Amino acid sequence: MIRIDKYAAIDIGSNAIRLLISTVTTPENKPTLFKKTSLIRIPIRLGSDVFVEKRISEINYQRMLKAMESYKLLMELHQITKFRACATSAMRDAENGGELAEEIYKNTGINIEIINGDDEAAMIAATDLHDLINTDSTYLYVDVGGGSTELTIYSKGKVVESKSFQIGTVRLLNNLVPEEAWRNFENWIKTHTKDFSKIELIGSGGNINNIFKNSGKKLGKPLSFFYMSSYYQLLNSLTYEERIVQLGLNQDRADVIIPATKIYLTAMKFGKAKNVYVPKIGLVDGIIKSLYQEDVN
């Protein structure tokens, strides 16, 4: 007997809104298979409103509403079993975040959960990393978003600690990350990695995925600290337009990729990690896993 379900996850982030539709196949007496059927990303930079003006603008609300209406139709066409929509840093910091979530529910029937940083870190930590993680090793998992960065430490295949920091690409672009935040970031990494002799980094997020794609590395192979440093220097040497033309970056990626790379390099430095692995997973994958766990438990 085989069971096939289709789940959908919506991640309303500070830089973009994503929809992941995943087909989950559960064969009898065999491991469950998670296959990404469709992934759509719409670059609505909510963080640019919220981190400066404390509110989501009417223009971006209307764009977000249209995105949700589109996602609802796509989920209906894919005949999904269950879905979950989660909003992160931008909507939880917005004075009108809860109000707009209610309006979207009235108009679309999509209930948006505004999750806190710790819940976000825990959900990301729940993603399936078994194919990547060596149970004898220790890893610092770094998920970089527009409004926050989630850190998780894995050792011997288990989660040791996780923490969310208000250090994100859109915040950095707007000079809204104080030195104290960086000090807390540094102290947390150093404190929780000091008892381990060797740390490897795992990076997730659209920017590190893009860097990995441009590296030409085979899936499963890491990017070195030297490569990341060199790429960071290259990015800074090019203008915004040159990054689009020469590196083939999208408009909404060509600016945030620089602060994102800085965050990964900083985490590697504080954790004394020589390599970063890029498994191409993130919050939407964690949401899919949570939906599946709800059904099987």
BELGI-V417914 format. One record per run of one state. SS is the DSSP state (alpha for helix, beta for strand, coil for the rest). FROM is the first residue (numbers start at 1). LEN is the number of residues. If there is no record, write none. Layout:
# BELGI-V417914
{{SS;FROM;LEN} {SS;FROM;LEN}}
This chain:
# BELGI-V417914
{{coil;1;2} {beta;3;10} {coil;13;4} {beta;17;10} {coil;27;6} {beta;33;10} {coil;43;3} {alpha;46;8} {coil;54;4} {alpha;58;21} {coil;79;3} {beta;82;6} {coil;88;1} {alpha;89;5} {coil;94;3} {alpha;97;12} {coil;109;3} {beta;112;3} {coil;115;2} {alpha;117;9} {coil;126;12} {beta;138;7} {coil;145;4} {beta;149;7} {coil;156;2} {beta;158;8} {coil;166;3} {alpha;169;5} {coil;174;5} {alpha;179;15} {coil;194;6} {beta;200;5} {coil;205;1} {alpha;206;10} {coil;216;7} {beta;223;2} {alpha;225;13} {coil;238;2} {alpha;240;8} {coil;248;8} {alpha;256;16} {coil;272;3} {beta;275;3} {coil;278;5} {alpha;283;14} {coil;297;1}}
